[in-house]
Amino acid sequence: ISPVDDTAMNRELALGHDGALAETQKFWAKELKTRTSIHLSEPLLQGWVDHFPRLEAMIAEKHPETGDYGLTSGSLVYEAIWATPMAQAAYGLEFTGYGKEVEKYIETFRRHQGTIEPPSPYLKKHPGYLGSPKTFTSIDWMTDHGAILWAAANHGLLSMNREFLRRWEPAIVKACEFIRDARRA
């Protein structure tokens, strides 16, 4: 929750329920446009598919000091990232047409690659290790590295976005080198 001044608060309150709902629907109609269309026969599941990108955006956060985006997960600690469920959410966003969102959320891991120590007493800090930055982390698992690597590689393969591939190729290679070196350890 971010504090706001009285003028801004009064302007929002003056909208009332119907005005706020109209603004919200206008925002999300534009925000949720994608060429992907999924139609299911089960209404509850259809509702989840329809609202999945919106729900992910609502629980995601941007760290005020670092500018890092975090796709938070789990009901235990909402403000924390568990990288493996984050990768699963990225998969869902990818296949519902929200590849740009995937890029935004996984970029944090690329920027912090090699700065986080693997959660193992047998492994030292490695330039290729992908993990959750300390500003967001909850519980670090060794499997997180593979989940983040998979999310990045999957997005690269599906999107074939040249800029993304140019930016991520060195990170993916270093991440594979971490796996090689960790297996040797």
C-alpha positions as CSV (number, residue, x, y, z in Angstrom):
1,I,0.0,0.0,0.0
2,S,1.4,3.4,-1.0
3,P,0.3,6.5,0.8
4,V,-1.4,9.2,-1.3
5,D,-2.2,12.8,-0.6
6,D,-5.7,13.9,0.3
7,T,-6.4,15.5,-3.1
8,A,-5.7,12.2,-5.0
9,M,-7.7,10.2,-2.4
10,N,-10.7,12.5,-2.7
11,R,-10.6,12.4,-6.5
12,E,-10.7,8.6,-6.4
13,L,-13.4,8.5,-3.8
14,A,-15.5,10.9,-5.9
15,L,-15.6,8.3,-8.7
16,G,-17.9,6.1,-6.6
17,H,-18.3,2.4,-7.3
18,D,-19.6,2.7,-10.8
19,G,-17.0,5.2,-11.9
20,A,-14.1,3.1,-10.4
21,L,-15.5,0.0,-12.1
22,A,-15.7,1.8,-15.4
23,E,-12.1,3.0,-15.2
24,T,-10.9,-0.5,-14.1
25,Q,-12.7,-2.2,-17.0
26,K,-11.3,0.3,-19.5
27,F,-7.7,-0.3,-18.1
28,W,-7.9,-4.1,-18.2
29,A,-9.6,-4.2,-21.6
30,K,-6.5,-2.5,-23.1
31,E,-4.0,-4.3,-20.8
32,L,-5.4,-7.8,-21.5
33,K,-5.4,-7.6,-25.3
34,T,-3.7,-10.5,-26.9
35,R,-4.0,-12.5,-30.1
36,T,-4.3,-15.7,-28.1
37,S,-7.8,-17.0,-27.5
38,I,-8.6,-20.0,-25.3
39,H,-12.2,-21.3,-25.0
40,L,-13.1,-24.1,-22.5
41,S,-16.4,-25.8,-21.8
42,E,-15.9,-25.6,-18.0
43,P,-17.0,-22.1,-16.8
44,L,-14.9,-22.0,-13.7
45,L,-11.8,-23.0,-15.6
46,Q,-12.6,-20.5,-18.3
47,G,-12.8,-17.8,-15.7
48,W,-9.4,-18.7,-14.4
49,V,-7.9,-18.6,-17.9
50,D,-9.6,-15.3,-18.6
51,H,-8.4,-13.7,-15.4
52,F,-5.0,-15.4,-15.0
53,P,-2.9,-12.5,-16.5
54,R,-4.8,-9.9,-14.5
55,L,-4.4,-11.9,-11.3
56,E,-0.6,-12.3,-11.9
57,A,-0.3,-8.6,-12.6
58,M,-2.2,-7.8,-9.4
59,I,0.0,-9.8,-7.1
60,A,3.3,-9.0,-8.8
61,E,5.4,-6.2,-7.5
62,K,8.2,-3.8,-8.4
63,H,10.8,-3.3,-5.8
64,P,11.0,0.4,-5.1
65,E,14.8,0.5,-4.5
66,T,16.0,-1.8,-7.3
67,G,13.3,-1.5,-9.9
68,D,13.2,-5.3,-10.1
69,Y,9.9,-6.9,-10.9
70,G,8.8,-10.0,-9.0
71,L,6.1,-12.4,-9.9
72,T,5.2,-13.4,-6.4
73,S,3.6,-16.7,-5.5
74,G,2.1,-18.8,-2.8
75,S,-0.3,-18.1,0.0
76,L,2.4,-18.4,2.7
77,V,4.3,-15.2,1.8
78,Y,2.8,-13.1,-1.0
79,E,5.6,-10.6,-1.1
80,A,8.2,-13.3,-1.9
81,I,9.3,-15.1,-5.0
82,W,9.5,-18.9,-5.2
83,A,11.3,-19.3,-8.5
84,T,9.8,-22.7,-9.4
85,P,6.2,-21.6,-9.1
86,M,7.2,-18.3,-10.9
87,A,8.4,-20.4,-13.8
88,Q,5.1,-22.2,-13.9
89,A,3.2,-18.9,-13.9
90,A,5.5,-17.7,-16.7
91,Y,4.5,-20.8,-18.7
92,G,0.9,-19.9,-18.3
93,L,1.5,-16.3,-19.3
94,E,3.5,-17.5,-22.3
95,F,0.8,-19.7,-23.6
96,T,-2.0,-17.2,-23.1
97,G,-0.1,-14.6,-25.2
98,Y,1.7,-12.6,-22.6
99,G,5.3,-13.1,-23.6
100,K,6.2,-9.5,-22.8
101,E,5.1,-10.0,-19.2
102,V,7.3,-13.2,-19.1
103,E,10.3,-11.1,-20.2
104,K,9.6,-8.5,-17.6
105,Y,9.4,-11.0,-14.7
106,I,12.4,-13.2,-15.6
107,E,14.7,-10.2,-16.4
108,T,15.2,-9.8,-12.7
109,F,16.9,-13.2,-12.5
110,R,19.2,-12.4,-15.4
111,R,20.3,-9.2,-13.8
112,H,21.1,-10.9,-10.6
113,Q,22.7,-14.0,-12.1
114,G,25.9,-15.0,-10.3
115,T,25.2,-12.7,-7.3
116,I,23.3,-15.3,-5.3
117,E,24.9,-18.2,-3.5
118,P,23.3,-21.6,-4.4
119,P,21.4,-23.1,-1.5
120,S,23.8,-26.0,-0.9
121,P,26.6,-26.4,1.5
122,Y,28.6,-28.1,-1.3
123,L,28.4,-25.3,-3.8
124,K,30.1,-21.9,-3.9
125,K,28.9,-18.7,-5.6
126,H,29.0,-19.2,-9.4
127,P,28.7,-16.7,-12.2
128,G,26.0,-18.8,-13.9
129,Y,23.7,-19.5,-10.9
130,L,20.2,-18.2,-11.3
131,G,18.2,-17.6,-8.1
132,S,15.8,-15.2,-6.5
133,P,17.4,-11.9,-5.4
134,K,17.5,-11.4,-1.7
135,T,15.1,-8.5,-2.0
136,F,12.4,-11.0,-3.0
137,T,13.4,-14.4,-1.9
138,S,11.4,-16.7,0.4
139,I,12.8,-20.2,0.3
140,D,15.6,-21.0,-2.1
141,W,15.7,-24.5,-3.7
142,M,18.3,-25.9,-5.9
143,T,15.6,-26.7,-8.4
144,D,14.9,-22.9,-8.8
145,H,18.0,-22.6,-11.0
146,G,16.6,-25.1,-13.5
147,A,13.1,-23.6,-13.4
148,I,14.4,-20.1,-14.2
149,L,16.7,-21.5,-16.9
150,W,13.7,-23.4,-18.4
151,A,11.5,-20.3,-18.3
152,A,14.1,-18.2,-20.2
153,A,14.9,-20.9,-22.7
154,N,11.2,-21.7,-23.3
155,H,10.4,-18.0,-23.8
156,G,13.3,-17.7,-26.2
157,L,12.2,-20.7,-28.2
158,L,8.6,-19.7,-28.4
159,S,9.0,-16.0,-29.0
160,M,12.2,-16.0,-31.2
161,N,12.5,-12.4,-30.0
162,R,15.9,-11.5,-31.3
163,E,16.5,-8.8,-28.6
164,F,15.6,-11.2,-25.9
165,L,17.8,-13.9,-27.3
166,R,20.7,-11.5,-27.7
167,R,20.4,-10.4,-24.1
168,W,19.8,-13.9,-22.6
169,E,22.1,-16.1,-24.7
170,P,25.2,-15.4,-22.5
171,A,23.1,-15.9,-19.4
172,I,21.7,-19.3,-20.6
173,V,25.2,-20.5,-21.5
174,K,26.5,-19.5,-18.1
175,A,23.5,-21.2,-16.4
176,C,24.3,-24.4,-18.3
177,E,28.0,-24.1,-17.2
178,F,26.7,-23.8,-13.6
179,I,24.9,-27.2,-14.0
180,R,28.1,-28.7,-15.5
181,D,30.2,-27.4,-12.6
182,A,27.7,-28.3,-9.9
183,R,27.5,-31.9,-11.2
184,R,31.3,-32.1,-10.9
185,A,31.1,-30.9,-7.3
